[in-house]
C-alpha cells in the first residue's frame, strides 16, 4: 500500500480562553498559574489511529508561527544545526526529530506573528527561514490564527 507522506505530525489552532472555559477542556485551565496574564490557548493536536493527544499552551497572541522541516533521513546533523539556530526565538512547542517513511520531520511552534511588521525579531526570523529554505528539501511555514469556530 503506497500511502502519501503526511507532512504534519500535529495540527493546531488558537482559541480564546473565555470561549474554551465553556467546554469540557475548560476544567483543565484551572491548573495554569497566572492564566489571567494570557488571552488565548494554543491547542496542539497529535493524532494517530490509536489516540489523540491534546497539548494546551496559554499564549498572549492571536497568531503564532509553525515551521515544519522535512528532509532525507541522512540529514539529521543538518537539521540539528537548524534546530540550534531556532533557539534564539521563543519556542512554544516542538516535535523533536521524527522519522517517517525514510524522511526526518521536525515541527516547531514559535511565539511569532508573521504579520506583526513592527516586530524586529520577525525580520531576522524571515531571513533565517529563507536561508534554511535554500538548504533543505522541504520547509513549510504556517500562520496559526485564532479560530473563527470557537469551542
Residue, then its C-alpha position, 0 to 999 in steps of 0.5 A: x500500500x503506497x500511502x502519501x507522506x503526511x507532512x504534519x505530525x500535529x495540527x493546531x489552532x488558537x482559541x480564546x480562553x473565555x470561549x474554551x472555559x465553556x467546554x469540557x477542556x475548560x476544567x483543565x485551565x484551572x491548573x495554569x498559574x497566572x492564566x489571567x496574564x494570557x488571552x488565548x490557548x494554543x491547542x496542539x493536536x497529535x493524532x494517530x489511529x490509536x489516540x489523540x493527544x491534546x497539548x494546551x499552551x496559554x499564549x498572549x497572541x492571536x497568531x503564532x508561527x509553525x515551521x515544519x522541516x522535512x528532509x532525507x533521513x541522512x540529514x539529521x546533523x543538518x537539521x540539528x544545526x537548524x534546530x540550534x539556530x531556532x533557539x534564539x526565538x521563543x519556542x512554544x512547542x516542538x516535535x523533536x526529530x521524527x522519522x517517517x517513511x525514510x524522511x526526518x520531520x521536525x515541527x516547531x511552534x514559535x511565539x511569532x506573528x508573521x504579520x506583526x511588521x513592527x516586530x524586529x525579531x520577525x525580520x531576522x526570523x524571515x531571513x533565517x527561514x529563507x536561508x534554511x529554505x535554500x538548504x533543505x528539501x522541504x520547509x513549510x511555514x504556517x500562520x496559526x490564527x485564532x479560530x473563527x469556530x470557537x469551542 
